[in-house]
Amino acid sequence: MPPRPQQRADDSDRAHGRGARRLPHRHSGGPDPGCSDEAAARAVAEGRIVQGRLHRRRRQAALGRLTPVEFETVMTTPALQAA
Protein backbone atom coordinates (compact mmCIF):
# COMPACT_ATOMS: atom_id res chain seq x y z
CA MET A 1 0.00 0.00 0.00
CA PRO A 2 1.50 3.40 -0.95
CA PRO A 3 2.08 5.92 1.83
CA ARG A 4 -0.67 8.49 2.32
CA PRO A 5 0.20 12.01 1.20
CA GLN A 6 0.73 14.38 4.08
CA GLN A 7 -2.13 16.75 4.65
CA ARG A 8 -2.02 19.99 6.56
CA ALA A 9 -4.25 20.02 9.65
CA ASP A 10 -6.29 23.02 8.48
CA ASP A 11 -7.08 21.27 5.17
CA SER A 12 -8.92 18.48 6.94
CA ASP A 13 -12.61 18.87 7.84
CA ARG A 14 -12.07 16.96 11.06
CA ALA A 15 -9.16 19.15 12.08
CA HIS A 16 -11.24 22.19 11.21
CA GLY A 17 -14.00 21.01 13.54
CA ARG A 18 -11.56 20.28 16.36
CA GLY A 19 -10.10 23.75 16.05
CA ALA A 20 -13.53 25.32 16.14
CA ARG A 21 -14.45 23.44 19.34
CA ARG A 22 -11.54 25.04 21.18
CA LEU A 23 -12.82 28.55 20.47
CA PRO A 24 -15.01 30.42 22.98
CA HIS A 25 -17.73 31.05 20.35
CA ARG A 26 -19.59 28.67 18.06
CA HIS A 27 -18.22 28.53 14.53
CA SER A 28 -20.63 28.47 11.59
CA GLY A 29 -18.37 26.34 9.39
CA GLY A 30 -16.70 29.01 7.28
CA PRO A 31 -13.18 28.67 5.92
CA ASP A 32 -11.38 30.22 8.90
CA PRO A 33 -12.19 28.82 12.36
CA GLY A 34 -10.32 31.73 13.93
CA CYS A 35 -12.66 34.48 12.76
CA SER A 36 -15.66 35.43 14.86
CA ASP A 37 -19.21 34.60 13.94
CA GLU A 38 -20.38 38.20 13.98
CA ALA A 39 -22.24 37.98 10.66
CA ALA A 40 -24.24 34.96 11.82
CA ALA A 41 -25.09 36.65 15.12
CA ARG A 42 -26.17 39.78 13.26
CA ALA A 43 -28.42 37.72 10.95
CA VAL A 44 -30.10 36.08 13.95
CA ALA A 45 -30.65 39.46 15.60
CA GLU A 46 -32.18 40.88 12.42
CA GLY A 47 -34.48 37.87 12.18
CA ARG A 48 -35.68 38.46 15.73
CA ILE A 49 -36.39 42.11 14.91
CA VAL A 50 -38.44 41.12 11.87
CA GLN A 51 -40.40 38.49 13.80
CA GLY A 52 -40.85 40.69 16.86
CA ARG A 53 -41.81 43.98 15.22
CA LEU A 54 -42.63 43.75 11.55
CA HIS A 55 -44.43 40.40 11.55
CA ARG A 56 -46.73 41.44 14.41
CA ARG A 57 -47.85 44.54 12.44
CA ARG A 58 -48.13 42.94 8.99
CA ARG A 59 -51.64 42.01 7.89
CA GLN A 60 -51.91 38.26 7.33
CA ALA A 61 -54.08 36.82 4.54
CA ALA A 62 -54.69 33.64 6.55
CA LEU A 63 -56.07 35.73 9.44
CA GLY A 64 -58.63 37.62 7.37
CA ARG A 65 -56.29 40.57 6.65
CA LEU A 66 -55.83 41.23 10.38
CA THR A 67 -52.53 41.63 12.17
CA PRO A 68 -51.71 38.80 14.60
CA VAL A 69 -52.39 41.13 17.54
CA GLU A 70 -55.79 42.17 16.11
CA PHE A 71 -56.66 38.53 15.43
CA GLU A 72 -55.85 37.52 19.02
CA THR A 73 -57.94 40.41 20.33
CA VAL A 74 -60.95 39.44 18.20
CA MET A 75 -60.69 35.71 18.93
CA THR A 76 -60.25 35.86 22.71
CA THR A 77 -63.38 36.01 24.84
CA PRO A 78 -64.05 39.05 27.03
CA ALA A 79 -63.64 36.88 30.15
CA LEU A 80 -60.12 35.92 29.09
CA GLN A 81 -59.25 39.53 28.26
CA ALA A 82 -60.34 40.68 31.75
CA ALA A 83 -58.17 38.08 33.49
N, C-alpha and C positions, 0 to 999 in steps of 0.2 A: 504494500500500500504506500503511495507516495506521501511525503510529509505535507501537512496542511500549510497553506501560506499563512504567514503571520498577518494578523489583523489588529489594527489599532483599537484600543478600548472604546474610543468615542465613535467608531464606525459600527459597533455592534449594538443592536436594539436592546439586548439584555444589559449591556454595560450602560447604555443610556438610561434605562430605567433605574438601575442601581444608583447612578449618580443623582438622579432626580429625587430618590427617596431620602438622600442625605440632606437635602435642602430644607430650610424652614418653611417654605411655601409649597403648594402643590403645583406641579408642572403640567402644562396642557399637552405636552408631546411635541413641541416645536423642535427645531434643529439644535438649539443651544440650551441645555439644561441649566446653565448658569444665569440666564436672563430671567427677570421677574415676569410674573403672569399679569402684569398690569392691564393689558388689553382685554384679557378674559374677564378680569374683575370689573372693568369698566362696562363691558357688554352686559354682564349680569345686573349691574346697578341700573343701566339704562332700561333693561327689560322690566325691572321692578317698578321704575318710574312709569313706564307705559301701562303696565298692568294696574298700578295703584291709582294713577290719576286719569290718564286718557281713556282707558277702557271703561272706567266707572261712569264717565260722562258721555261716551259714544252711544248713540241710539242703536239698538240691536234689532235686526229684522225678526229673529226668532222670538223676541219678547214683545212683539206688536209695536215696534218702533219706539219703545220706551228705553230709558237708560236702566241699567241693572238696579240702581238705587230706587228709581221710580217704580219699577216692577215689584221690588220687595215691599215697598210702601203700599201699593195697590193690593198685593196678594196676602199680606198679613192681616189678621183680624184685629178689630179695635181692642179686644181684650189683651192680645199679645203686645200691641203697641203701648198700652198703658203700663204693662209690667216692667 
